[in-house]
């Protein structure tokens, strides 16, 4: 269990907790949401080979990825000049297009972005 910490409430957290009335309710809402999110991450993702992982790491390397950018990963793969021995960009792009948003988020999270 972590000790109390101050966090910045950007728009997503503000929207998530706007109906909560006090600190305990806000804390509870954030922790329930985080617990559910972690379970979703366990259940989703894609099987990727080393070349595919390297390609996506290169694409994501600029840092934070907004939801619309995550949804456009297949486009970015096709436009990328990155190449690797075991990378077929069209196969990877099709995997990404067939994936659910939860799968895509899990991949980006697993890669550390």
Phi and psi restraints in degrees (value plus and minus 20) as a CYANA .aco file:
   2 UNK   PHI    -101.6   -61.6
   2 UNK   PSI     132.9   172.9
   3 UNK   PHI     -96.8   -56.8
   3 UNK   PSI     152.2   192.2
   4 UNK   PHI     -79.6   -39.6
   4 UNK   PSI     121.4   161.4
   5 UNK   PHI    -163.3  -123.3
   5 UNK   PSI     128.6   168.6
   6 UNK   PHI    -106.8   -66.8
   6 UNK   PSI     116.8   156.8
   7 UNK   PHI    -150.4  -110.4
   7 UNK   PSI     133.2   173.2
   8 UNK   PHI    -102.2   -62.2
   8 UNK   PSI     107.7   147.7
   9 UNK   PHI    -114.9   -74.9
   9 UNK   PSI      69.0   109.0
  10 UNK   PHI     -94.2   -54.2
  10 UNK   PSI    -199.3  -159.3
  11 UNK   PHI     -73.1   -33.1
  11 UNK   PSI     -62.8   -22.8
  12 UNK   PHI     -80.8   -40.8
  12 UNK   PSI     -64.2   -24.2
  13 UNK   PHI     -90.2   -50.2
  13 UNK   PSI     -55.1   -15.1
  14 UNK   PHI     -82.7   -42.7
  14 UNK   PSI     -64.2   -24.2
  15 UNK   PHI     -85.5   -45.5
  15 UNK   PSI     -64.2   -24.2
  16 UNK   PHI     -78.1   -38.1
  16 UNK   PSI     -57.1   -17.1
  17 UNK   PHI    -129.0   -89.0
  17 UNK   PSI      -9.4    30.6
  18 UNK   PHI     -83.0   -43.0
  18 UNK   PSI     -42.9    -2.9
  19 UNK   PHI    -113.7   -73.7
  19 UNK   PSI     -22.9    17.1
  20 UNK   PHI    -104.4   -64.4
  20 UNK   PSI     123.3   163.3
  21 UNK   PHI    -117.5   -77.5
  21 UNK   PSI     -41.3    -1.3
  22 UNK   PHI    -167.7  -127.7
  22 UNK   PSI     156.2   196.2
  23 UNK   PHI     -78.5   -38.5
  23 UNK   PSI     -60.9   -20.9
  24 UNK   PHI     -85.8   -45.8
  24 UNK   PSI     -60.7   -20.7
  25 UNK   PHI     -86.6   -46.6
  25 UNK   PSI     -60.9   -20.9
  26 UNK   PHI     -83.3   -43.3
  26 UNK   PSI     -66.8   -26.8
  27 UNK   PHI     -80.3   -40.3
  27 UNK   PSI     -64.4   -24.4
  28 UNK   PHI     -80.8   -40.8
  28 UNK   PSI     -64.1   -24.1
  29 UNK   PHI     -82.0   -42.0
  29 UNK   PSI     -65.7   -25.7
  30 UNK   PHI     -83.8   -43.8
  30 UNK   PSI     -63.9   -23.9
  31 UNK   PHI     -87.5   -47.5
  31 UNK   PSI     -59.0   -19.0
  32 UNK   PHI     -83.5   -43.5
  32 UNK   PSI     -63.3   -23.3
  33 UNK   PHI     -83.6   -43.6
  33 UNK   PSI     -63.3   -23.3
  34 UNK   PHI     -83.6   -43.6
  34 UNK   PSI     -61.1   -21.1
  35 UNK   PHI     -82.0   -42.0
  35 UNK   PSI     -65.0   -25.0
  36 UNK   PHI     -84.9   -44.9
  36 UNK   PSI     -61.3   -21.3
  37 UNK   PHI     -79.1   -39.1
  37 UNK   PSI     -65.7   -25.7
  38 UNK   PHI     -81.6   -41.6
  38 UNK   PSI     -57.4   -17.4
  39 UNK   PHI     -86.5   -46.5
  39 UNK   PSI     -60.4   -20.4
  40 UNK   PHI     -80.3   -40.3
  40 UNK   PSI     -62.1   -22.1
  41 UNK   PHI     -83.2   -43.2
  41 UNK   PSI     -52.6   -12.6
  42 UNK   PHI     -87.9   -47.9
  42 UNK   PSI     -51.9   -11.9
  43 UNK   PHI    -113.6   -73.6
  43 UNK   PSI     -27.9    12.1
  44 UNK   PHI    -145.1  -105.1
  44 UNK   PSI     148.6   188.6
  45 UNK   PHI     115.7   155.7
  45 UNK   PSI    -196.8  -156.8
  46 UNK   PHI    -153.7  -113.7
  46 UNK   PSI     128.3   168.3
  47 UNK   PHI     -96.2   -56.2
  47 UNK   PSI     100.3   140.3
  48 UNK   PHI    -147.9  -107.9
  48 UNK   PSI     120.6   160.6
  49 UNK   PHI    -105.1   -65.1
  49 UNK   PSI     156.8   196.8
  50 UNK   PHI     -81.2   -41.2
  50 UNK   PSI     -60.9   -20.9
  51 UNK   PHI     -85.2   -45.2
  51 UNK   PSI     -60.8   -20.8
  52 UNK   PHI     -85.2   -45.2
  52 UNK   PSI     -62.5   -22.5
  53 UNK   PHI     -82.9   -42.9
  53 UNK   PSI     -62.5   -22.5
  54 UNK   PHI     -83.5   -43.5
  54 UNK   PSI     -61.2   -21.2
  55 UNK   PHI     -82.1   -42.1
  55 UNK   PSI     -68.0   -28.0
  56 UNK   PHI     -86.8   -46.8
  56 UNK   PSI     -55.2   -15.2
  57 UNK   PHI     -83.0   -43.0
  57 UNK   PSI     -62.3   -22.3
  58 UNK   PHI     -82.0   -42.0
  58 UNK   PSI     -63.6   -23.6
  59 UNK   PHI     -85.6   -45.6
  59 UNK   PSI     -61.8   -21.8
  60 UNK   PHI    -102.8   -62.8
  60 UNK   PSI     -27.3    12.7
  61 UNK   PHI     -79.5   -39.5
  61 UNK   PSI     -35.7     4.3
  62 UNK   PHI     -95.5   -55.5
  62 UNK   PSI     -29.2    10.8
  63 UNK   PHI      98.1   138.1
  63 UNK   PSI    -150.6  -110.6
  64 UNK   PHI     -74.1   -34.1
  64 UNK   PSI     116.8   156.8
  65 UNK   PHI    -140.2  -100.2
  65 UNK   PSI     100.0   140.0
  66 UNK   PHI     -90.6   -50.6
  66 UNK   PSI     138.1   178.1
  67 UNK   PHI     -72.8   -32.8
  67 UNK   PSI     -60.5   -20.5
  68 UNK   PHI     -85.7   -45.7
  68 UNK   PSI     -52.5   -12.5
  69 UNK   PHI     -90.1   -50.1
  69 UNK   PSI     -56.0   -16.0
  70 UNK   PHI     -84.5   -44.5
  70 UNK   PSI     -61.5   -21.5
  71 UNK   PHI     -84.8   -44.8
  71 UNK   PSI     -44.4    -4.4
  72 UNK   PHI    -117.5   -77.5
  72 UNK   PSI      -4.8    35.2
  73 UNK   PHI     -77.4   -37.4
  73 UNK   PSI     -59.1   -19.1
  74 UNK   PHI     -81.8   -41.8
  74 UNK   PSI     -60.2   -20.2
  75 UNK   PHI     -83.1   -43.1
  75 UNK   PSI     -65.0   -25.0
  76 UNK   PHI     -82.6   -42.6
  76 UNK   PSI     -58.3   -18.3
  77 UNK   PHI     -82.1   -42.1
  77 UNK   PSI     -66.6   -26.6
  78 UNK   PHI     -83.7   -43.7
  78 UNK   PSI     -53.8   -13.8
  79 UNK   PHI    -105.1   -65.1
  79 UNK   PSI     -34.8     5.2
  80 UNK   PHI     -87.0   -47.0
  80 UNK   PSI     125.4   165.4
  81 UNK   PHI    -115.0   -75.0
  81 UNK   PSI     -21.5    18.5
  82 UNK   PHI     -83.1   -43.1
  82 UNK   PSI     122.0   162.0
  83 UNK   PHI    -160.9  -120.9
  83 UNK   PSI     127.9   167.9
  84 UNK   PHI    -168.0  -128.0
  84 UNK   PSI     140.0   180.0
  85 UNK   PHI     -76.1   -36.1
  85 UNK   PSI     -65.7   -25.7
  86 UNK   PHI    -126.0   -86.0
  86 UNK   PSI      15.0    55.0
  87 UNK   PHI    -132.6   -92.6
  87 UNK   PSI     101.6   141.6
  88 UNK   PHI    -134.6   -94.6
  88 UNK   PSI      82.9   122.9
  89 UNK   PHI     -81.2   -41.2
  89 UNK   PSI     -54.5   -14.5
  90 UNK   PHI     -88.5   -48.5
  90 UNK   PSI     -59.7   -19.7
  91 UNK   PHI     -83.4   -43.4
  91 UNK   PSI     -64.7   -24.7
  92 UNK   PHI     -82.9   -42.9
  92 UNK   PSI     -64.5   -24.5
  93 UNK   PHI     -79.9   -39.9
  93 UNK   PSI     -60.4   -20.4
  94 UNK   PHI     -87.2   -47.2
  94 UNK   PSI     -57.9   -17.9
  95 UNK   PHI     -79.2   -39.2
  95 UNK   PSI     -64.5   -24.5
  96 UNK   PHI     -87.0   -47.0
  96 UNK   PSI     -59.9   -19.9
  97 UNK   PHI     -85.2   -45.2
  97 UNK   PSI     -54.2   -14.2
  98 UNK   PHI    -100.7   -60.7
  98 UNK   PSI     -34.3     5.7
  99 UNK   PHI     -98.1   -58.1
  99 UNK   PSI     131.9   171.9
 100 UNK   PHI     -95.8   -55.8
 100 UNK   PSI     144.6   184.6
 101 UNK   PHI     -81.0   -41.0
 101 UNK   PSI     -58.7   -18.7
 102 UNK   PHI     -80.6   -40.6
 102 UNK   PSI     -59.8   -19.8
 103 UNK   PHI     -82.6   -42.6
 103 UNK   PSI     -63.6   -23.6
 104 UNK   PHI     -84.5   -44.5
 104 UNK   PSI     -63.4   -23.4
 105 UNK   PHI     -81.8   -41.8
 105 UNK   PSI     -62.7   -22.7
 106 UNK   PHI     -80.8   -40.8
 106 UNK   PSI     -60.0   -20.0
 107 UNK   PHI     -83.6   -43.6
 107 UNK   PSI     -69.3   -29.3
 108 UNK   PHI     -81.1   -41.1
 108 UNK   PSI     -61.6   -21.6
 109 UNK   PHI     -84.4   -44.4
 109 UNK   PSI     -64.0   -24.0
 110 UNK   PHI     -81.5   -41.5
 110 UNK   PSI     -54.9   -14.9
 111 UNK   PHI     -96.5   -56.5
 111 UNK   PSI     -29.3    10.7
 112 UNK   PHI      75.6   115.6
 112 UNK   PSI      -2.8    37.2
